[in-house]
Amino acid sequence: MTNSLTSNLRPRTCRACGKKFDYPVKGNAATRHHCADCVAVPVETRKIMERLNNRITQLENQLRRLQQKPAGGP
């Protein structure tokens, strides 16, 4: 059984910017929830970015569902 750090890498999505990143990477500042770039952003700003990212994701999903609905009506 290997115990290396690389065998435990998990693809993650940053809550603030939506970027995909691997976690944990030795020597990288990334956390479970934020990529290395967003970790450096002040907490208050990062919280706003998270809310905006969530809203954008919701709108994208809603748009995707609307596009999949067949057009109906007279």
N, C-alpha and C positions, 0 to 999 in steps of 0.2 A: 504494500500500500504506500503510495507516494504522498508526501506531506508538503509538497512544494506549493508556493503561493500561486503560481500560474495555473495549477489545476483547479483552483477555486475561483478563477475569474468569472464574473457574471456580467453580461451586457446590461447596462443601466441606461436610463433616460433621465437627463437632468430636469429637475422640476422647474427650474427658472428659464432655461433657454430651449429645452427640448432636444438638445444634442445627445446622440448616442455615445456612450463611453464604457470602457471596461473598468470594473472595480472588483477587488482592490489591485492596484498596481503599485509595487514597491517604489517608494520615493515620490509618488504622485500626490498632489494635494487634494485630489478629488475625494469626496465623501460618498456615502451611500446614496445621497439624494441630489448632490450637486457636482457638476464637472469641475475640473481644475480651474477653468476660467471664471466660473460663477462663484466659486468659493472666495475669491478675492473681492467680490462686490459687497458693499456694505449690506448688513442684514435687512435694513428697512427697504432698500432698493430691491434686494433679492425677493422680498415678500411681495412687492408690487409686481415684479417680473413673473413670479409664480402665479399670481392671480390672473394676469394678462395671458400667460401661456395656457392656463386652464380654460379661460374663456375662448381663446382662439381655437383650441382643440374641440370644445363643445360646438362652436359654430361650424367648424370643418365637418364634424360628424353629422350635424343637422343637415348641412348642405348635401353631403353624400347620400343621406337617407332620402331627401327630397328628389335628388336626381335619379334615384333608383325606383321611385314610385312611378307607375305608369300614368300617363296623362289621361285624365277622365273628364267626363262632362260633355255637354252638348256643343 
